[in-house]
Amino acid sequence: MQGRFGLHAGLAVAALLMHGHAEAYDLNNGRLLASNCTQCHATNALPKSGGYDSLAGSSYYEIYGELKDMAQKFNAANKTCTESDPKACLMAVHAKPYTDQEMQDIAWYLSQQ
């Protein structure tokens, strides 16, 4: 009987954690902020011509990690980019102003597309 209770309690905790995880993101805010991404990545996160990567099918962790990485490649104080690729620098300029929560919202929204 106690084993069954432990299993049910564990499943309840896991469900709460999973439910709380999804609620940590604002899907509407992510949609609004991700509209900026469509300028290069097109709607539905599909690539436009010009060699921009597709975001379609990317996971939350891939998108969030890329946003965090790109934001660190732009120095707002002296307006320089550590990348030599102009597309990477453009992405760095776009990613830099977002808060961590905004990056999470964008990543969650795009990963659900």
N, CA, C and O atoms as a GROMACS GRO file, in nm:
protein
  452
    1MET      N    1   0.082  -0.119   0.000
    1MET     CA    2   0.000   0.000   0.000
    1MET      C    3   0.087   0.127   0.000
    1MET      O    4   0.058   0.223  -0.071
    2GLN      N    5   0.194   0.125   0.081
    2GLN     CA    6   0.278   0.243   0.085
    2GLN      C    7   0.351   0.264  -0.046
    2GLN      O    8   0.374   0.378  -0.086
    3GLY      N    9   0.389   0.157  -0.114
    3GLY     CA   10   0.455   0.169  -0.244
    3GLY      C   11   0.364   0.237  -0.345
    3GLY      O   12   0.408   0.321  -0.424
    4ARG      N   13   0.236   0.200  -0.340
    4ARG     CA   14   0.139   0.262  -0.432
    4ARG      C   15   0.122   0.411  -0.400
    4ARG      O   16   0.112   0.493  -0.491
    5PHE      N   17   0.118   0.445  -0.270
    5PHE     CA   18   0.105   0.585  -0.230
    5PHE      C   19   0.226   0.665  -0.277
    5PHE      O   20   0.212   0.776  -0.328
    6GLY      N   21   0.344   0.608  -0.260
    6GLY     CA   22   0.467   0.675  -0.304
    6GLY      C   23   0.467   0.699  -0.453
    6GLY      O   24   0.509   0.805  -0.500
    7LEU      N   25   0.421   0.600  -0.528
    7LEU     CA   26   0.414   0.614  -0.673
    7LEU      C   27   0.317   0.725  -0.712
    7LEU      O   28   0.348   0.807  -0.798
    8HIS      N   29   0.200   0.727  -0.649
    8HIS     CA   30   0.100   0.830  -0.681
    8HIS      C   31   0.151   0.968  -0.642
    8HIS      O   32   0.131   1.064  -0.715
    9ALA      N   33   0.216   0.977  -0.527
    9ALA     CA   34   0.270   1.106  -0.483
    9ALA      C   35   0.377   1.154  -0.580
    9ALA      O   36   0.383   1.272  -0.614
   10GLY      N   37   0.462   1.062  -0.623
   10GLY     CA   38   0.567   1.097  -0.718
   10GLY      C   39   0.510   1.143  -0.851
   10GLY      O   40   0.559   1.240  -0.910
   11LEU      N   41   0.406   1.074  -0.898
   11LEU     CA   42   0.341   1.116  -1.023
   11LEU      C   43   0.274   1.251  -1.008
   11LEU      O   44   0.277   1.331  -1.102
   12ALA      N   45   0.215   1.277  -0.893
   12ALA     CA   46   0.150   1.406  -0.870
   12ALA      C   47   0.253   1.518  -0.871
   12ALA      O   48   0.230   1.624  -0.930
   13VAL      N   49   0.366   1.497  -0.806
   13VAL     CA   50   0.472   1.597  -0.804
   13VAL      C   51   0.526   1.620  -0.945
   13VAL      O   52   0.547   1.735  -0.986
   14ALA      N   53   0.546   1.513  -1.020
   14ALA     CA   54   0.595   1.527  -1.157
   14ALA      C   55   0.496   1.604  -1.242
   14ALA      O   56   0.536   1.688  -1.322
   15ALA      N   57   0.368   1.578  -1.227
   15ALA     CA   58   0.265   1.649  -1.303
   15ALA      C   59   0.264   1.797  -1.268
   15ALA      O   60   0.251   1.883  -1.355
   16LEU      N   61   0.279   1.828  -1.137
   16LEU     CA   62   0.284   1.968  -1.097
   16LEU      C   63   0.406   2.038  -1.154
   16LEU      O   64   0.397   2.152  -1.200
   17LEU      N   65   0.519   1.971  -1.152
   17LEU     CA   66   0.640   2.031  -1.207
   17LEU      C   67   0.627   2.055  -1.357
   17LEU      O   68   0.665   2.161  -1.407
   18MET      N   69   0.574   1.958  -1.427
   18MET     CA   70   0.557   1.973  -1.572
   18MET      C   71   0.456   2.083  -1.601
   18MET      O   72   0.478   2.164  -1.692
   19HIS      N   73   0.346   2.087  -1.528
   19HIS     CA   74   0.244   2.189  -1.549
   19HIS      C   75   0.301   2.327  -1.518
   19HIS      O   76   0.280   2.421  -1.594
   20GLY      N   77   0.373   2.339  -1.407
   20GLY     CA   78   0.433   2.466  -1.369
   20GLY      C   79   0.537   2.511  -1.469
   20GLY      O   80   0.553   2.631  -1.492
   21HIS      N   81   0.608   2.416  -1.529
   21HIS     CA   82   0.712   2.450  -1.627
   21HIS      C   83   0.651   2.520  -1.747
   21HIS      O   84   0.704   2.622  -1.793
   22ALA      N   85   0.542   2.469  -1.799
   22ALA     CA   86   0.479   2.529  -1.915
   22ALA      C   87   0.419   2.664  -1.881
   22ALA      O   88   0.418   2.754  -1.965
   23GLU      N   89   0.370   2.680  -1.759
   23GLU     CA   90   0.312   2.808  -1.720
   23GLU      C   91   0.417   2.914  -1.692
   23GLU      O   92   0.382   3.031  -1.676
   24ALA      N   93   0.542   2.877  -1.684
   24ALA     CA   94   0.648   2.974  -1.659
   24ALA      C   95   0.671   3.061  -1.782
   24ALA      O   96   0.741   3.162  -1.774
   25TYR      N   97   0.613   3.024  -1.894
   25TYR     CA   98   0.630   3.098  -2.017
   25TYR      C   99   0.501   3.166  -2.056
   25TYR      O  100   0.392   3.114  -2.033
   26ASP      N  101   0.514   3.283  -2.114
   26ASP     CA  102   0.398   3.358  -2.162
   26ASP      C  103   0.392   3.340  -2.313
   26ASP      O  104   0.466   3.404  -2.388
   27LEU      N  105   0.302   3.251  -2.357
   27LEU     CA  106   0.292   3.218  -2.498
   27LEU      C  107   0.256   3.339  -2.583
   27LEU      O  108   0.308   3.356  -2.693
   28ASN      N  109   0.166   3.425  -2.533
   28ASN     CA  110   0.128   3.544  -2.609
   28ASN      C  111   0.244   3.642  -2.622
   28ASN      O  112   0.265   3.701  -2.728
   29ASN      N  113   0.319   3.659  -2.514
   29ASN     CA  114   0.436   3.746  -2.519
   29ASN      C  115   0.540   3.687  -2.615
   29ASN      O  116   0.602   3.760  -2.692
   30GLY      N  117   0.558   3.557  -2.610
   30GLY     CA  118   0.651   3.490  -2.701
   30GLY      C  119   0.611   3.510  -2.846
   30GLY      O  120   0.696   3.533  -2.931
   31ARG      N  121   0.481   3.500  -2.874
   31ARG     CA  122   0.432   3.519  -3.011
   31ARG      C  123   0.459   3.661  -3.057
   31ARG      O  124   0.503   3.682  -3.170
   32LEU      N  125   0.432   3.758  -2.971
   32LEU     CA  126   0.455   3.898  -3.005
   32LEU      C  127   0.604   3.923  -3.032
   32LEU      O  128   0.639   3.983  -3.134
   33LEU      N  129   0.689   3.878  -2.942
   33LEU     CA  130   0.833   3.901  -2.957
   33LEU      C  131   0.891   3.824  -3.075
   33LEU      O  132   0.980   3.873  -3.144
   34ALA      N  133   0.841   3.703  -3.099
   34ALA     CA  134   0.891   3.621  -3.210
   34ALA      C  135   0.851   3.677  -3.345
   34ALA      O  136   0.906   3.637  -3.448
   35SER      N  137   0.756   3.768  -3.347
   35SER     CA  138   0.718   3.829  -3.475
   35SER      C  139   0.838   3.903  -3.536
   35SER      O  140   0.845   3.920  -3.657
   36ASN      N  141   0.929   3.947  -3.452
   36ASN     CA  142   1.052   4.010  -3.500
   36ASN      C  143   1.140   3.910  -3.576
   36ASN      O  144   1.212   3.946  -3.668
   37CYS      N  145   1.133   3.783  -3.535
   37CYS     CA  146   1.214   3.678  -3.598
   37CYS      C  147   1.172   3.653  -3.742
   37CYS      O  148   1.252   3.608  -3.824
   38THR      N  149   1.045   3.683  -3.772
   38THR     CA  150   0.993   3.653  -3.906
   38THR      C  151   1.055   3.743  -4.013
   38THR      O  152   1.042   3.713  -4.132
   39GLN      N  153   1.119   3.849  -3.974
   39GLN     CA  154   1.183   3.936  -4.072
   39GLN      C  155   1.291   3.862  -4.149
   39GLN      O  156   1.312   3.888  -4.268
   40CYS      N  157   1.359   3.772  -4.084
   40CYS     CA  158   1.464   3.693  -4.150
   40CYS      C  159   1.427   3.546  -4.165
   40CYS      O  160   1.463   3.481  -4.264
   41HIS      N  161   1.356   3.494  -4.066
   41HIS     CA  162   1.325   3.351  -4.066
   41HIS      C  163   1.190   3.319  -4.127
   41HIS      O  164   1.155   3.202  -4.142
   42ALA      N  165   1.112   3.420  -4.164
   42ALA     CA  166   0.980   3.409  -4.226
   42ALA      C  167   0.876   3.357  -4.127
   42ALA      O  168   0.909   3.323  -4.014
   43THR      N  169   0.751   3.352  -4.172
   43THR     CA  170   0.644   3.306  -4.084
   43THR      C  171   0.654   3.156  -4.066
   43THR      O  172   0.714   3.085  -4.147
   44ASN      N  173   0.595   3.108  -3.959
   44ASN     CA  174   0.599   2.966  -3.922
   44ASN      C  175   0.742   2.917  -3.904
   44ASN      O  176   0.769   2.797  -3.912
   45ALA      N  177   0.834   3.010  -3.879
   45ALA     CA  178   0.975   2.980  -3.852
   45ALA      C  179   1.044   2.909  -3.968
   45ALA      O  180   1.146   2.843  -3.948
   46LEU      N  181   0.990   2.923  -4.088
   46LEU     CA  182   1.055   2.865  -4.206
   46LEU      C  183   1.152   2.968  -4.263
   46LEU      O  184   1.126   3.088  -4.254
   47PRO      N  185   1.262   2.924  -4.321
   47PRO     CA  186   1.362   3.021  -4.367
   47PRO      C  187   1.319   3.097  -4.491
   47PRO      O  188   1.253   3.043  -4.580
   48LYS      N  189   1.358   3.222  -4.496
   48LYS     CA  190   1.343   3.302  -4.618
   48LYS      C  191   1.467   3.277  -4.701
   48LYS      O  192   1.564   3.217  -4.654
   49SER      N  193   1.464   3.322  -4.824
   49SER     CA  194   1.585   3.311  -4.905
   49SER      C  195   1.692   3.400  -4.842
   49SER      O  196   1.660   3.496  -4.772
   50GLY      N  197   1.814   3.370  -4.866
   50GLY     CA  198   1.923   3.447  -4.809
   50GLY      C  199   2.002   3.369  -4.707
   50GLY      O  200   2.095   3.423  -4.646
   51GLY      N  201   1.968   3.243  -4.688
   51GLY     CA  202   2.049   3.157  -4.603
   51GLY      C  203   2.021   3.164  -4.455
   51GLY      O  204   2.103   3.118  -4.376
   52TYR      N  205   1.908   3.220  -4.415
   52TYR     CA  206   1.878   3.222  -4.273
   52TYR      C  207   1.826   3.085  -4.230
   52TYR      O  208   1.749   3.021  -4.302
   53ASP      N  209   1.870   3.040  -4.114
   53ASP     CA  210   1.832   2.908  -4.063
   53ASP      C  211   1.682   2.899  -4.037
   53ASP      O  212   1.616   2.997  -4.002
   54SER      N  213   1.631   2.780  -4.056
   54SER     CA  214   1.493   2.751  -4.020
   54SER      C  215   1.485   2.728  -3.870
   54SER      O  216   1.573   2.665  -3.812
   55LEU      N  217   1.381   2.779  -3.809
   55LEU     CA  218   1.358   2.753  -3.667
   55LEU      C  219   1.255   2.643  -3.648
   55LEU      O  220   1.236   2.594  -3.537
   56ALA      N  221   1.190   2.604  -3.756
   56ALA     CA  222   1.088   2.500  -3.750
   56ALA      C  223   1.149   2.369  -3.701
   56ALA      O  224   1.254   2.326  -3.749
   57GLY      N  225   1.084   2.308  -3.605
   57GLY     CA  226   1.130   2.180  -3.553
   57GLY      C  227   1.238   2.192  -3.448
   57GLY      O  228   1.283   2.090  -3.395
   58SER      N  229   1.281   2.314  -3.415
   58SER     CA  230   1.384   2.331  -3.312
   58SER      C  231   1.320   2.320  -3.175
   58SER      O  232   1.205   2.360  -3.154
   59SER      N  233   1.395   2.266  -3.082
   59SER     CA  234   1.343   2.251  -2.946
   59SER      C  235   1.357   2.382  -2.869
   59SER      O  236   1.430   2.473  -2.909
   60TYR      N  237   1.286   2.390  -2.759
   60TYR     CA  238   1.296   2.505  -2.670
   60TYR      C  239   1.442   2.529  -2.631
   60TYR      O  240   1.491   2.642  -2.636
   61TYR      N  241   1.511   2.422  -2.593
   61TYR     CA  242   1.648   2.435  -2.545
   61TYR      C  243   1.743   2.482  -2.655
   61TYR      O  244   1.836   2.558  -2.628
   62GLU      N  245   1.722   2.438  -2.777
   62GLU     CA  246   1.805   2.483  -2.889
   62GLU      C  247   1.785   2.633  -2.914
   62GLU      O  248   1.882   2.708  -2.926
   63ILE      N  249   1.660   2.675  -2.920
   63ILE     CA  250   1.630   2.816  -2.949
   63ILE      C  251   1.677   2.905  -2.834
   63ILE      O  252   1.742   3.007  -2.857
   64TYR      N  253   1.644   2.866  -2.712
   64TYR     CA  254   1.684   2.946  -2.595
   64TYR      C  255   1.836   2.956  -2.586
   64TYR      O  256   1.891   3.063  -2.561
   65GLY      N  257   1.904   2.844  -2.605
   65GLY     CA  258   2.050   2.844  -2.600
   65GLY      C  259   2.112   2.933  -2.707
   65GLY      O  260   2.209   3.004  -2.681
   66GLU      N  261   2.055   2.929  -2.826
   66GLU     CA  262   2.105   3.013  -2.935
   66GLU      C  263   2.084   3.161  -2.905
   66GLU      O  264   2.172   3.244  -2.930
   67LEU      N  265   1.967   3.194  -2.853
   67LEU     CA  266   1.940   3.334  -2.816
   67LEU      C  267   2.038   3.383  -2.710
   67LEU      O  268   2.094   3.492  -2.722
   68LYS      N  269   2.059   3.302  -2.607
   68LYS     CA  270   2.153   3.339  -2.500
   68LYS      C  271   2.294   3.356  -2.555
   68LYS      O  272   2.363   3.452  -2.523
   69ASP      N  273   2.335   3.262  -2.639
   69ASP     CA  274   2.468   3.266  -2.698
   69ASP      C  275   2.486   3.390  -2.786
   69ASP      O  276   2.587   3.460  -2.776
   70MET      N  277   2.388   3.417  -2.869
   70MET     CA  278   2.398   3.533  -2.958
   70MET      C  279   2.398   3.665  -2.882
   70MET      O  280   2.472   3.757  -2.917
   71ALA      N  281   2.318   3.674  -2.778
   71ALA     CA  282   2.312   3.798  -2.699
   71ALA      C  283   2.448   3.832  -2.638
   71ALA      O  284   2.482   3.949  -2.623
   72GLN      N  285   2.525   3.731  -2.605
   72GLN     CA  286   2.657   3.753  -2.544
   72GLN      C  287   2.761   3.797  -2.646
   72GLN      O  288   2.870   3.841  -2.609
   73LYS      N  289   2.730   3.785  -2.774
   73LYS     CA  290   2.827   3.818  -2.878
   73LYS      C  291   2.820   3.964  -2.922
   73LYS      O  292   2.894   4.006  -3.010
   74PHE      N  293   2.732   4.040  -2.860
   74PHE     CA  294   2.723   4.182  -2.893
   74PHE      C  295   2.752   4.264  -2.770
   74PHE      O  296   2.690   4.244  -2.665
   75ASN      N  297   2.845   4.357  -2.782
   75ASN     CA  298   2.880   4.447  -2.673
   75ASN      C  299   2.807   4.578  -2.696
   75ASN      O  300   2.844   4.656  -2.784
   76ALA      N  301   2.703   4.602  -2.618
   76ALA     CA  302   2.621   4.722  -2.638
   76ALA      C  303   2.696   4.849  -2.602
   76ALA      O  304   2.668   4.955  -2.658
   77ALA      N  305   2.792   4.841  -2.511
   77ALA     CA  306   2.865   4.961  -2.469
   77ALA      C  307   2.945   5.023  -2.584
   77ALA      O  308   2.942   5.144  -2.605
   78ASN      N  309   3.016   4.938  -2.658
   78ASN     CA  310   3.094   4.993  -2.769
   78ASN      C  311   3.039   4.951  -2.906
   78ASN      O  312   3.102   4.973  -3.009
   79LYS      N  313   2.921   4.891  -2.903
   79LYS     CA  314   2.848   4.853  -3.025
   79LYS      C  315   2.934   4.770  -3.120
   79LYS      O  316   2.942   4.798  -3.240
   80THR      N  317   2.997   4.668  -3.065
   80THR     CA  318   3.077   4.576  -3.145
   80THR      C  319   3.026   4.434  -3.129
   80THR      O  320   2.964   4.400  -3.029
   81CYS      N  321   3.056   4.353  -3.229
   81CYS     CA  322   3.014   4.214  -3.230
   81CYS      C  323   3.140   4.127  -3.237
   81CYS      O  324   3.237   4.162  -3.305
   82THR      N  325   3.138   4.016  -3.166
   82THR     CA  326   3.254   3.928  -3.164
   82THR      C  327   3.256   3.832  -3.283
   82THR      O  328   3.351   3.757  -3.302
   83GLU      N  329   3.150   3.834  -3.364
   83GLU     CA  330   3.140   3.745  -3.480
   83GLU      C  331   3.186   3.817  -3.606
   83GLU      O  332   3.171   3.938  -3.618
   84SER      N  333   3.242   3.742  -3.698
   84SER     CA  334   3.280   3.802  -3.826
   84SER      C  335   3.170   3.788  -3.930
   84SER      O  336   3.170   3.859  -4.031
   85ASP      N  337   3.077   3.697  -3.907
   85ASP     CA  338   2.965   3.676  -3.999
   85ASP      C  339   2.860   3.785  -3.977
   85ASP      O  340   2.807   3.797  -3.866
   86PRO      N  341   2.827   3.863  -4.080
   86PRO     CA  342   2.727   3.970  -4.064
   86PRO      C  343   2.591   3.920  -4.017
   86PRO      O  344   2.523   3.990  -3.942
   87LYS      N  345   2.550   3.801  -4.060
   87LYS     CA  346   2.421   3.747  -4.017
   87LYS      C  347   2.423   3.716  -3.868
   87LYS      O  348   2.324   3.738  -3.798
   88ALA      N  349   2.533   3.664  -3.819
   88ALA     CA  350   2.546   3.634  -3.676
   88ALA      C  351   2.545   3.764  -3.595
   88ALA      O  352   2.487   3.769  -3.487
   89CYS      N  353   2.608   3.867  -3.648
   89CYS     CA  354   2.609   3.996  -3.579
   89CYS      C  355   2.469   4.058  -3.577
   89CYS      O  356   2.428   4.117  -3.477
   90LEU      N  357   2.398   4.045  -3.685
   90LEU     CA  358   2.261   4.094  -3.690
   90LEU      C  359   2.176   4.023  -3.585
   90LEU      O  360   2.096   4.086  -3.516
   91MET      N  361   2.193   3.894  -3.575
   91MET     CA  362   2.119   3.816  -3.475
   91MET      C  363   2.159   3.859  -3.334
   91MET      O  364   2.074   3.868  -3.245
   92ALA      N  365   2.287   3.886  -3.313
   92ALA     CA  366   2.335   3.929  -3.181
   92ALA      C  367   2.273   4.062  -3.142
   92ALA      O  368   2.235   4.082  -3.026
   93VAL      N  369   2.263   4.153  -3.237
   93VAL     CA  370   2.201   4.283  -3.210
   93VAL      C  371   2.055   4.266  -3.171
   93VAL      O  372   2.006   4.335  -3.082
   94HIS      N  373   1.985   4.176  -3.238
   94HIS     CA  374   1.844   4.152  -3.206
   94HIS      C  375   1.828   4.083  -3.072
   94HIS      O  376   1.734   4.114  -2.998
   95ALA      N  377   1.915   3.990  -3.038
   95ALA     CA  378   1.901   3.912  -2.915
   95ALA      C  379   1.941   3.990  -2.790
   95ALA      O  380   1.885   3.967  -2.683
   96LYS      N  381   2.036   4.080  -2.801
   96LYS     CA  382   2.093   4.149  -2.686
   96LYS      C  383   1.990   4.217  -2.595
   96LYS      O  384   2.000   4.203  -2.473
   97PRO      N  385   1.893   4.290  -2.648
   97PRO     CA  386   1.803   4.364  -2.558
   97PRO      C  387   1.701   4.278  -2.482
   97PRO      O  388   1.641   4.326  -2.386
   98TYR      N  389   1.680   4.154  -2.522
   98TYR     CA  390   1.580   4.072  -2.457
   98TYR      C  391   1.623   4.032  -2.317
   98TYR      O  392   1.740   4.002  -2.292
   99THR      N  393   1.528   4.033  -2.226
   99THR     CA  394   1.553   3.981  -2.092
   99THR      C  395   1.557   3.828  -2.102
   99THR      O  396   1.517   3.770  -2.203
  100ASP      N  397   1.604   3.765  -1.998
  100ASP     CA  398   1.607   3.619  -1.995
  100ASP      C  399   1.465   3.563  -2.009
  100ASP      O  400   1.444   3.466  -2.082
  101GLN      N  401   1.369   3.623  -1.940
  101GLN     CA  402   1.230   3.577  -1.948
  101GLN      C  403   1.176   3.592  -2.090
  101GLN      O  404   1.105   3.504  -2.139
  102GLU      N  405   1.208   3.702  -2.155
  102GLU     CA  406   1.162   3.722  -2.293
  102GLU      C  407   1.223   3.617  -2.386
  102GLU      O  408   1.154   3.567  -2.475
  103MET      N  409   1.350   3.584  -2.366
  103MET     CA  410   1.412   3.479  -2.446
  103MET      C  411   1.343   3.344  -2.423
  103MET      O  412   1.324   3.267  -2.516
  104GLN      N  413   1.307   3.318  -2.298
  104GLN     CA  414   1.236   3.194  -2.267
  104GLN      C  415   1.099   3.192  -2.334
  104GLN      O  416   1.057   3.090  -2.389
  105ASP      N  417   1.030   3.306  -2.331
  105ASP     CA  418   0.898   3.314  -2.395
  105ASP      C  419   0.908   3.292  -2.545
  105ASP      O  420   0.827   3.219  -2.603
  106ILE      N  421   1.007   3.354  -2.608
  106ILE     CA  422   1.028   3.337  -2.753
  106ILE      C  423   1.058   3.191  -2.784
  106ILE      O  424   0.999   3.133  -2.875
  107ALA      N  425   1.151   3.134  -2.709
  107ALA     CA  426   1.191   2.995  -2.733
  107ALA      C  427   1.073   2.900  -2.715
  107ALA      O  428   1.055   2.807  -2.792
  108TRP      N  429   0.991   2.925  -2.610
  108TRP     CA  430   0.876   2.838  -2.588
  108TRP      C  431   0.776   2.850  -2.703
  108TRP      O  432   0.727   2.749  -2.754
  109TYR      N  433   0.747   2.973  -2.743
  109TYR     CA  434   0.652   2.992  -2.851
  109TYR      C  435   0.701   2.925  -2.980
  109TYR      O  436   0.628   2.848  -3.043
  110LEU      N  437   0.824   2.952  -3.018
  110LEU     CA  438   0.877   2.896  -3.145
  110LEU      C  439   0.887   2.745  -3.140
  110LEU      O  440   0.867   2.679  -3.242
  111SER      N  441   0.918   2.690  -3.025
  111SER     CA  442   0.931   2.544  -3.014
  111SER      C  443   0.795   2.476  -3.026
  111SER      O  444   0.788   2.356  -3.054
  112GLN      N  445   0.687   2.550  -3.006
  112GLN     CA  446   0.554   2.493  -3.016
  112GLN      C  447   0.496   2.501  -3.157
  112GLN      O  448   0.386   2.452  -3.182
  113GLN      N  449   0.568   2.563  -3.247
  113GLN     CA  450   0.518   2.582  -3.385
  113GLN      C  451   0.542   2.460  -3.470
  113GLN      O  452   0.506   2.458  -3.587
   0.00000   0.00000   0.00000
